[in-house]
Amino acid sequence: MKRVTELPAPTDAVLDEVIDTRRHLHRHPEVGFEEFETSKLIEARLAALGLTVHDCPTETGAVATLEGGGPGRTVMLRADIDALPIREESGVDFASLNDGRMHACGHDSHTAMLLGAARTLAERAESLPGRYLFVFQPAEEIVEGAKA
């Protein structure tokens, strides 16, 4: 079985997309089990990359798989997607537009980075062994999302 000893580095285009996605998610935070628009965005991006998007046991969250170019292990990558019920007063130009909701724990960044990783791996899937599972967990902040 071929082992992955070095992962491909993301391109500048991927890094720019990660920043843009993070800022979009930060502007539009959704709290646990209300991450409907976030989930739609994630699923659309994953499908556009050619990943297989799977049904989730909950209404929010996302799961997708990417098949590598040969046999190998399954690697799971995971990010939380929910925000907190906090009013943002940061003053940044990408501050929350949803009053009383804010990405204060970095889940917007985690989600954007995992989407960037999915794109980076998808662009090189044929050269990678194994299978890659991408899990975007809802409701981590209320300790219910792991059940999903």
N, CA, C and O atoms as a DFTB+ gen file, in Angstrom:
592 C
 N C O
     1  1       0.848      -1.178       0.000
     2  2       0.000       0.000       0.000
     3  2       0.891       1.238       0.000
     4  3       1.803       1.373       0.816
     5  1       0.606       2.125      -0.924
     6  2       1.348       3.383      -1.013
     7  2       0.940       4.292       0.139
     8  3      -0.244       4.422       0.450
     9  1       1.918       4.912       0.764
    10  2       1.641       5.847       1.860
    11  2       1.841       7.274       1.379
    12  3       2.703       7.559       0.548
    13  1       1.033       8.147       1.917
    14  2       1.203       9.568       1.631
    15  2       2.217      10.097       2.630
    16  3       1.965      10.107       3.835
    17  1       3.350      10.531       2.134
    18  2       4.379      11.062       3.029
    19  2       4.470      12.575       2.935
    20  3       5.070      13.232       3.786
    21  1       3.864      13.114       1.888
    22  2       3.889      14.559       1.712
    23  2       2.595      14.978       1.026
    24  3       2.234      14.442      -0.021
    25  1       1.914      15.926       1.616
    26  2       0.678      16.423       1.023
    27  2       0.977      17.618       0.137
    28  3       1.918      18.368       0.397
    29  1       0.186      17.797      -0.901
    30  2       0.403      18.944      -1.784
    31  2       0.093      20.253      -1.075
    32  3      -0.816      20.328      -0.249
    33  1       0.850      21.267      -1.405
    34  2       0.602      22.596      -0.835
    35  2      -0.516      23.270      -1.617
    36  3      -0.637      23.067      -2.826
    37  1      -1.328      24.063      -0.943
    38  2      -2.386      24.775      -1.664
    39  2      -1.800      25.862      -2.560
    40  3      -0.748      26.428      -2.261
    41  1      -2.481      26.142      -3.642
    42  2      -2.056      27.210      -4.549
    43  2      -2.492      28.560      -3.981
    44  3      -3.285      28.628      -3.041
    45  1      -1.960      29.628      -4.569
    46  2      -2.386      30.970      -4.156
    47  2      -3.884      31.154      -4.378
    48  3      -4.552      31.821      -3.587
    49  1      -4.413      30.568      -5.450
    50  2      -5.854      30.678      -5.723
    51  2      -6.667      30.023      -4.613
    52  3      -7.707      30.544      -4.209
    53  1      -6.194      28.883      -4.121
    54  2      -6.891      28.208      -3.017
    55  2      -6.815      29.066      -1.757
    56  3      -7.810      29.223      -1.048
    57  1      -5.652      29.614      -1.481
    58  2      -5.505      30.449      -0.282
    59  2      -6.403      31.681      -0.352
    60  3      -7.004      32.063       0.652
    61  1      -6.500      32.304      -1.520
    62  2      -7.405      33.445      -1.688
    63  2      -8.854      33.025      -1.456
    64  3      -9.624      33.751      -0.828
    65  1      -9.219      31.856      -1.964
    66  2     -10.580      31.348      -1.776
    67  2     -10.860      31.066      -0.302
    68  3     -11.963      31.325       0.179
    69  1      -9.877      30.541       0.410
    70  2     -10.041      30.290       1.846
    71  2     -10.334      31.599       2.577
    72  3     -11.238      31.655       3.411
    73  1      -9.583      32.639       2.272
    74  2      -9.797      33.940       2.924
    75  2     -11.184      34.480       2.593
    76  3     -11.902      34.932       3.486
    77  1     -11.566      34.438       1.320
    78  2     -12.884      34.936       0.916
    79  2     -14.011      34.136       1.573
    80  3     -15.003      34.705       2.028
    81  1     -13.850      32.824       1.616
    82  2     -14.872      31.968       2.230
    83  2     -14.980      32.244       3.714
    84  3     -16.083      32.331       4.253
    85  1     -13.855      32.383       4.373
    86  2     -13.872      32.665       5.810
    87  2     -14.611      33.972       6.084
    88  3     -15.425      34.045       7.004
    89  1     -14.337      34.982       5.305
    90  2     -14.995      36.277       5.519
    91  2     -16.494      36.190       5.235
    92  3     -17.296      36.797       5.944
    93  1     -16.868      35.448       4.213
    94  2     -18.296      35.256       3.931
    95  2     -18.981      34.559       5.109
    96  3     -20.033      34.999       5.573
    97  1     -18.382      33.484       5.581
    98  2     -18.968      32.749       6.708
    99  2     -19.022      33.618       7.961
   100  3     -19.976      33.540       8.736
   101  1     -18.000      34.442       8.154
   102  2     -17.979      35.313       9.329
   103  2     -19.118      36.331       9.260
   104  3     -19.713      36.669      10.284
   105  1     -19.419      36.814       8.065
   106  2     -20.519      37.778       7.891
   107  2     -21.887      37.144       8.116
   108  3     -22.844      37.830       8.476
   109  1     -21.976      35.832       7.904
   110  2     -23.268      35.144       7.931
   111  2     -23.254      33.964       8.909
   112  3     -23.486      32.827       8.499
   113  1     -22.987      34.217      10.192
   114  2     -22.908      33.119      11.157
   115  2     -24.283      32.527      11.465
   116  3     -25.297      33.224      11.464
   117  1     -24.283      31.230      11.726
   118  2     -25.506      30.526      12.107
   119  2     -25.187      29.631      13.299
   120  3     -24.178      28.927      13.296
   121  1     -26.038      29.655      14.308
   122  2     -25.802      28.865      15.518
   123  2     -26.226      27.413      15.306
   124  3     -26.814      27.064      14.282
   125  1     -25.913      26.576      16.296
   126  2     -26.111      25.138      16.226
   127  2     -27.462      24.670      15.733
   128  3     -28.507      25.114      16.208
   129  1     -27.420      23.762      14.769
   130  2     -28.570      23.169      14.093
   131  2     -29.404      24.187      13.330
   132  3     -30.524      23.890      12.913
   133  1     -28.856      25.400      13.145
   134  2     -29.490      26.409      12.285
   135  2     -28.547      26.789      11.142
   136  3     -28.729      27.832      10.514
   137  1     -27.559      25.968      10.872
   138  2     -26.527      26.272       9.876
   139  2     -26.985      25.898       8.465
   140  3     -26.259      25.231       7.728
   141  1     -28.188      26.329       8.096
   142  2     -28.781      25.933       6.819
   143  2     -28.029      26.507       5.625
   144  3     -27.664      25.766       4.712
   145  1     -27.795      27.804       5.619
   146  2     -27.091      28.430       4.491
   147  2     -25.630      28.001       4.452
   148  3     -25.066      27.800       3.376
   149  1     -25.025      27.862       5.614
   150  2     -23.641      27.384       5.688
   151  2     -23.540      25.990       5.081
   152  3     -22.634      25.714       4.294
   153  1     -24.464      25.119       5.444
   154  2     -24.457      23.748       4.919
   155  2     -24.655      23.728       3.410
   156  3     -24.001      22.957       2.708
   157  1     -25.557      24.576       2.904
   158  2     -25.778      24.654       1.450
   159  2     -24.503      25.095       0.734
   160  3     -24.136      24.529      -0.296
   161  1     -23.834      26.101       1.280
   162  2     -22.592      26.585       0.678
   163  2     -21.554      25.469       0.642
   164  3     -20.917      25.240      -0.386
   165  1     -21.385      24.781       1.761
   166  2     -20.395      23.700       1.849
   167  2     -20.713      22.608       0.834
   168  3     -19.838      22.191       0.075
   169  1     -21.959      22.145       0.817
   170  2     -22.330      21.066      -0.097
   171  2     -22.140      21.473      -1.556
   172  3     -21.686      20.669      -2.371
   173  1     -22.483      22.713      -1.887
   174  2     -22.308      23.184      -3.266
   175  2     -20.833      23.206      -3.654
   176  3     -20.471      22.797      -4.757
   177  1     -19.992      23.678      -2.756
   178  2     -18.549      23.721      -3.049
   179  2     -17.986      22.309      -3.222
   180  3     -17.209      22.055      -4.143
   181  1     -18.381      21.397      -2.334
   182  2     -17.873      20.027      -2.409
   183  2     -18.339      19.336      -3.691
   184  3     -17.563      18.638      -4.342
   185  1     -19.598      19.532      -4.045
   186  2     -20.127      18.931      -5.276
   187  2     -19.409      19.498      -6.501
   188  3     -19.105      18.760      -7.438
   189  1     -19.138      20.801      -6.498
   190  2     -18.437      21.434      -7.620
   191  2     -17.026      20.877      -7.798
   192  3     -16.480      20.891      -8.901
   193  1     -16.447      20.391      -6.713
   194  2     -15.110      19.790      -6.773
   195  2     -15.150      18.344      -7.250
   196  3     -14.107      17.730      -7.475
   197  1     -16.354      17.802      -7.405
   198  2     -16.492      16.423      -7.844
   199  2     -16.518      15.413      -6.720
   200  3     -16.456      14.210      -6.971
   201  1     -16.610      15.877      -5.481
   202  2     -16.700      14.963      -4.356
   203  2     -18.106      14.376      -4.281
   204  3     -19.063      14.972      -4.775
   205  1     -18.221      13.221      -3.670
   206  2     -19.520      12.607      -3.438
   207  2     -20.065      13.163      -2.134
   208  3     -19.492      12.937      -1.069
   209  1     -21.173      13.889      -2.218
   210  2     -21.799      14.479      -1.032
   211  2     -22.846      13.494      -0.525
   212  3     -23.685      13.017      -1.290
   213  1     -22.791      13.195       0.762
   214  2     -23.686      12.213       1.376
   215  2     -24.777      12.903       2.185
   216  3     -24.609      14.036       2.637
   217  1     -25.889      12.213       2.360
   218  2     -26.947      12.713       3.233
   219  2     -26.464      12.674       4.675
   220  3     -25.772      11.743       5.087
   221  1     -26.837      13.699       5.437
   222  2     -26.504      13.757       6.859
   223  2     -27.713      13.313       7.674
   224  3     -28.847      13.426       7.210
   225  1     -27.482      12.813       8.876
   226  2     -28.606      12.425       9.732
   227  2     -29.350      13.620      10.324
   228  3     -30.424      13.461      10.906
   229  1     -28.787      14.802      10.177
   230  2     -29.444      16.021      10.652
   231  2     -29.671      16.934       9.454
   232  3     -29.158      16.676       8.365
   233  1     -30.437      17.999       9.654
   234  2     -30.728      18.922       8.556
   235  2     -29.535      19.803       8.200
   236  3     -29.484      20.363       7.105
   237  1     -28.587      19.929       9.104
   238  2     -27.412      20.755       8.847
   239  2     -26.154      19.908       8.966
   240  3     -26.182      18.780       9.457
   241  1     -25.056      20.483       8.506
   242  2     -23.807      19.747       8.451
   243  2     -23.611      19.202       7.044
   244  3     -24.504      19.291       6.201
   245  1     -22.444      18.642       6.804
   246  2     -22.148      18.083       5.482
   247  2     -21.082      17.008       5.618
   248  3     -20.195      17.084       6.468
   249  1     -21.197      16.002       4.753
   250  2     -20.215      14.925       4.686
   251  2     -19.981      14.617       3.217
   252  3     -20.929      14.516       2.438
   253  1     -18.720      14.470       2.842
   254  2     -18.394      14.142       1.453
   255  2     -17.158      13.259       1.419
   256  3     -16.342      13.268       2.341
   257  1     -17.034      12.500       0.341
   258  2     -15.861      11.655       0.157
   259  2     -15.183      11.978      -1.169
   260  3     -15.813      12.390      -2.143
   261  1     -13.885      11.773      -1.157
   262  2     -13.041      11.911      -2.340
   263  2     -12.258      10.614      -2.473
   264  3     -11.573      10.193      -1.541
   265  1     -12.362       9.992      -3.625
   266  2     -11.614       8.765      -3.875
   267  2     -10.274       9.129      -4.500
   268  3     -10.215       9.859      -5.489
   269  1      -9.207       8.614      -3.917
   270  2      -7.886       8.830      -4.480
   271  2      -7.670       7.955      -5.701
   272  3      -8.571       7.234      -6.131
   273  1      -6.475       8.023      -6.252
   274  2      -6.172       7.299      -7.471
   275  2      -5.772       5.854      -7.290
   276  3      -5.493       5.168      -8.273
   277  1      -5.735       5.375      -6.064
   278  2      -5.360       3.992      -5.828
   279  2      -5.775       3.544      -4.444
   280  3      -6.342       4.324      -3.680
   281  1      -5.497       2.291      -4.114
   282  2      -5.887       1.783      -2.801
   283  2      -5.105       2.460      -1.681
   284  3      -4.004       2.969      -1.887
   285  1      -5.691       2.454      -0.516
   286  2      -5.043       3.052       0.645
   287  2      -6.032       3.230       1.770
   288  3      -7.186       2.812       1.672
   289  1      -5.588       3.835       2.809
   290  2      -6.418       4.052       3.991
   291  2      -7.420       5.178       3.774
   292  3      -7.315       5.965       2.834
   293  1      -8.383       5.224       4.668
   294  2      -9.329       6.334       4.687
   295  2      -8.843       7.360       5.700
   296  3      -8.518       7.021       6.838
   297  1      -8.798       8.605       5.279
   298  2      -8.383       9.708       6.137
   299  2      -9.588      10.621       6.320
   300  3     -10.193      11.058       5.341
   301  1      -9.936      10.909       7.575
   302  2     -11.052      11.806       7.845
   303  2     -10.522      13.165       8.282
   304  3      -9.626      13.259       9.121
   305  1     -11.091      14.213       7.699
   306  2     -10.779      15.591       8.070
   307  2     -12.087      16.235       8.510
   308  3     -13.117      16.033       7.868
   309  1     -12.063      17.011       9.598
   310  2     -13.291      17.504      10.208
   311  2     -13.164      18.962      10.608
   312  3     -12.091      19.432      10.984
   313  1     -14.294      19.672      10.519
   314  2     -14.365      21.055      10.991
   315  2     -15.741      21.300      11.599
   316  3     -16.731      20.695      11.189
   317  1     -15.788      22.188      12.574
   318  2     -17.052      22.645      13.152
   319  2     -17.571      23.779      12.282
   320  3     -16.783      24.506      11.678
   321  1     -18.898      23.941      12.212
   322  2     -19.443      24.979      11.335
   323  2     -20.330      25.992      12.052
   324  3     -20.759      26.969      11.436
   325  1     -20.613      25.786      13.327
   326  2     -21.582      26.654      14.013
   327  2     -20.928      27.872      14.652
   328  3     -19.731      27.897      14.939
   329  1     -21.771      28.879      14.859
   330  2     -21.355      30.126      15.507
   331  2     -21.904      30.159      16.932
   332  3     -22.542      29.212      17.393
   333  1     -21.645      31.251      17.604
   334  2     -22.113      31.442      18.982
   335  2     -23.174      32.546      19.038
   336  3     -23.199      33.432      18.184
   337  1     -24.046      32.487      20.046
   338  2     -25.048      33.547      20.222
   339  2     -24.441      34.754      20.935
   340  3     -24.759      35.045      22.088
   341  1     -23.565      35.444      20.218
   342  2     -22.835      36.592      20.762
   343  2     -22.982      37.749      19.776
   344  3     -22.953      37.543      18.563
   345  1     -23.139      38.949      20.291
   346  2     -23.200      40.127      19.426
   347  2     -21.775      40.555      19.082
   348  3     -20.949      40.757      19.971
   349  1     -21.499      40.689      17.806
   350  2     -20.159      41.099      17.377
   351  2     -20.024      42.612      17.426
   352  3     -20.894      43.351      16.965
   353  1     -18.907      43.053      17.997
   354  2     -18.603      44.478      18.075
   355  2     -17.168      44.738      17.632
   356  3     -16.517      45.657      18.129
   357  1     -16.681      43.928      16.698
   358  2     -15.279      44.011      16.280
   359  2     -14.987      45.211      15.384
   360  3     -13.886      45.760      15.423
   361  1     -15.960      45.618      14.581
   362  2     -15.733      46.724      13.664
   363  2     -15.012      46.348      12.380
   364  3     -14.750      47.220      11.553
   365  1     -14.682      45.073      12.188
   366  2     -14.014      44.670      10.951
   367  2     -14.995      44.768       9.788
   368  3     -16.209      44.710       9.982
   369  1     -14.463      44.917       8.588
   370  2     -15.342      45.090       7.429
   371  2     -16.109      43.828       7.055
   372  3     -17.014      43.885       6.222
   373  1     -15.768      42.702       7.647
   374  2     -16.506      41.464       7.398
   375  2     -17.219      40.987       8.665
   376  3     -17.410      39.788       8.868
   377  1     -17.610      41.943       9.516
   378  2     -18.309      41.628      10.770
   379  2     -19.665      40.978      10.489
   380  3     -20.224      41.106       9.400
   381  1     -20.163      40.293      11.481
   382  2     -21.440      39.593      11.378
   383  2     -22.574      40.522      10.966
   384  3     -22.717      41.626      11.492
   385  1     -23.371      40.054      10.020
   386  2     -24.582      40.757       9.609
   387  2     -25.808      40.190      10.325
   388  3     -26.909      40.724      10.196
   389  1     -25.614      39.113      11.074
   390  2     -26.696      38.462      11.812
   391  2     -26.596      38.871      13.276
   392  3     -25.802      38.314      14.034
   393  1     -27.399      39.836      13.662
   394  2     -27.328      40.381      15.021
   395  2     -27.487      39.279      16.069
   396  3     -28.384      38.440      15.987
   397  1     -26.596      39.307      17.048
   398  2     -26.656      38.325      18.124
   399  2     -26.017      36.998      17.789
   400  3     -26.148      36.036      18.546
   401  1     -25.321      36.932      16.655
   402  2     -24.623      35.710      16.252
   403  2     -23.241      36.102      15.733
   404  3     -23.073      37.095      15.024
   405  1     -22.260      35.285      16.113
   406  2     -20.885      35.613      15.731
   407  2     -20.026      34.354      15.699
   408  3     -20.204      33.441      16.505
   409  1     -19.104      34.326      14.764
   410  2     -18.060      33.300      14.785
   411  2     -16.948      33.833      15.681
   412  3     -16.094      34.599      15.235
   413  1     -16.966      33.424      16.944
   414  2     -15.990      33.900      17.918
   415  2     -14.970      32.824      18.284
   416  3     -14.028      33.097      19.028
   417  1     -15.142      31.622      17.777
   418  2     -14.237      30.512      18.111
   419  2     -13.418      30.019      16.930
   420  3     -12.644      29.072      17.066
   421  1     -13.579      30.646      15.782
   422  2     -12.781      30.238      14.640
   423  2     -13.404      29.187      13.746
   424  3     -12.738      28.681      12.843
   425  1     -14.670      28.842      13.973
   426  2     -15.277      27.817      13.130
   427  2     -15.409      28.270      11.681
   428  3     -15.400      27.443      10.769
   429  1     -15.532      29.587      11.462
   430  2     -15.533      30.106      10.093
   431  2     -14.200      29.801       9.418
   432  3     -14.160      29.415       8.250
   433  1     -13.121      29.974      10.154
   434  2     -11.788      29.660       9.619
   435  2     -11.621      28.168       9.407
   436  3     -11.104      27.738       8.375
   437  1     -12.056      27.372      10.381
   438  2     -11.925      25.914      10.260
   439  2     -12.656      25.416       9.016
   440  3     -12.127      24.606       8.255
   441  1     -13.881      25.911       8.819
   442  2     -14.681      25.492       7.669
   443  2     -14.011      25.906       6.367
   444  3     -13.912      25.105       5.437
   445  1     -13.555      27.138       6.295
   446  2     -12.895      27.632       5.083
   447  2     -11.623      26.838       4.789
   448  3     -11.352      26.506       3.634
   449  1     -10.848      26.533       5.819
   450  2      -9.612      25.777       5.614
   451  2      -9.900      24.350       5.168
   452  3      -9.177      23.805       4.334
   453  1     -10.955      23.735       5.718
   454  2     -11.283      22.375       5.296
   455  2     -11.774      22.365       3.847
   456  3     -11.455      21.443       3.097
   457  1     -12.539      23.370       3.450
   458  2     -12.918      23.477       2.041
   459  2     -11.681      23.669       1.161
   460  3     -11.612      23.119       0.062
   461  1     -10.715      24.440       1.633
   462  2      -9.461      24.610       0.901
   463  2      -8.685      23.311       0.790
   464  3      -8.102      23.017      -0.254
   465  1      -8.675      22.536       1.862
   466  2      -8.008      21.230       1.834
   467  2      -8.713      20.298       0.856
   468  3      -8.064      19.556       0.118
   469  1     -10.046      20.338       0.853
   470  2     -10.807      19.497      -0.081
   471  2     -10.452      19.852      -1.523
   472  3     -10.257      18.965      -2.354
   473  1     -10.371      21.133      -1.814
   474  2     -10.020      21.556      -3.179
   475  2      -8.602      21.131      -3.539
   476  3      -8.357      20.621      -4.633
   477  1      -7.672      21.342      -2.616
   478  2      -6.275      20.981      -2.861
   479  2      -6.142      19.489      -3.135
   480  3      -5.440      19.092      -4.065
   481  1      -6.805      18.664      -2.340
   482  2      -6.733      17.215      -2.537
   483  2      -7.485      16.791      -3.795
   484  3      -7.019      15.919      -4.529
   485  1      -8.644      17.400      -4.052
   486  2      -9.427      17.037      -5.241
   487  2      -8.651      17.328      -6.523
   488  3      -8.731      16.567      -7.487
   489  1      -7.909      18.418      -6.532
   490  2      -7.130      18.779      -7.723
   491  2      -5.994      17.800      -7.990
   492  3      -5.436      17.780      -9.088
   493  1      -5.652      16.996      -7.004
   494  2      -4.545      16.041      -7.141
   495  2      -4.974      14.614      -6.801
   496  3      -4.129      13.770      -6.502
   497  1      -6.254      14.342      -6.843
   498  2      -6.801      13.062      -6.375
   499  2      -6.153      11.858      -7.044
   500  3      -5.891      10.852      -6.385
   501  1      -5.895      11.946      -8.328
   502  2      -5.335      10.797      -9.046
   503  2      -3.964      10.386      -8.521
   504  3      -3.581       9.223      -8.646
   505  1      -3.227      11.316      -7.940
   506  2      -1.885      10.997      -7.442
   507  2      -1.884      10.590      -5.970
   508  3      -0.834      10.277      -5.408
   509  1      -3.058      10.594      -5.350
   510  2      -3.149      10.268      -3.927
   511  2      -3.784       8.901      -3.729
   512  3      -4.762       8.569      -4.399
   513  1      -3.238       8.102      -2.811
   514  2      -3.875       6.825      -2.518
   515  2      -5.003       7.003      -1.502
   516  3      -5.047       7.994      -0.773
   517  1      -5.897       6.047      -1.467
   518  2      -6.898       6.004      -0.401
   519  2      -8.148       6.805      -0.680
   520  3      -8.477       7.164      -1.810
   521  1      -8.815       7.059       0.415
   522  2     -10.111       7.734       0.391
   523  2     -10.071       8.837       1.435
   524  3      -9.470       8.671       2.496
   525  1     -10.705       9.956       1.137
   526  2     -10.700      11.111       2.036
   527  2     -12.141      11.461       2.384
   528  3     -12.979      11.657       1.504
   529  1     -12.406      11.533       3.661
   530  2     -13.740      11.814       4.181
   531  2     -13.714      13.195       4.822
   532  3     -12.911      13.459       5.717
   533  1     -14.590      14.067       4.362
   534  2     -14.669      15.439       4.869
   535  2     -15.958      15.580       5.669
   536  3     -17.051      15.384       5.139
   537  1     -15.822      15.921       6.953
   538  2     -16.974      16.035       7.851
   539  2     -17.058      17.469       8.357
   540  3     -16.107      17.995       8.936
   541  1     -18.198      18.087       8.132
   542  2     -18.474      19.446       8.595
   543  2     -19.556      19.329       9.659
   544  3     -20.737      19.175       9.347
   545  1     -19.138      19.405      10.916
   546  2     -20.018      19.109      12.048
   547  2     -20.843      20.315      12.482
   548  3     -20.296      21.391      12.723
   549  1     -22.167      20.137      12.582
   550  2     -23.016      21.199      13.115
   551  2     -23.027      21.164      14.640
   552  3     -22.634      20.173      15.255
   553  1     -23.477      22.247      15.228
   554  2     -23.852      22.291      16.648
   555  2     -22.780      21.825      17.628
   556  3     -23.107      21.242      18.661
   557  1     -21.527      22.067      17.328
   558  2     -20.464      21.673      18.267
   559  2     -20.547      22.484      19.551
   560  3     -20.277      21.963      20.633
   561  1     -20.914      23.740      19.443
   562  2     -20.939      24.618      20.617
   563  2     -22.000      24.223      21.641
   564  3     -21.877      24.552      22.821
   565  1     -23.031      23.526      21.197
   566  2     -24.061      23.095      22.158
   567  2     -23.922      21.608      22.478
   568  3     -24.823      21.005      23.061
   569  1     -22.809      21.036      22.102
   570  2     -22.433      19.663      22.427
   571  2     -23.486      18.650      21.978
   572  3     -23.718      17.646      22.651
   573  1     -24.112      18.918      20.855
   574  2     -25.094      17.993      20.296
   575  2     -24.688      17.515      18.911
   576  3     -25.140      16.465      18.452
   577  1     -23.846      18.278      18.257
   578  2     -23.510      17.990      16.875
   579  2     -22.757      16.694      16.656
   580  3     -22.862      16.100      15.583
   581  1     -22.002      16.241      17.641
   582  2     -21.247      15.000      17.477
   583  2     -22.179      13.813      17.287
   584  3     -21.803      12.817      16.669
   585  1     -23.394      13.917      17.817
   586  2     -24.368      12.842      17.633
   587  2     -24.795      12.730      16.177
   588  3     -25.240      11.675      15.723
   589  1     -24.651      13.839      15.450
   590  2     -25.039      13.841      14.037
   591  2     -24.092      12.953      13.258
   592  3     -24.236      12.810      12.044
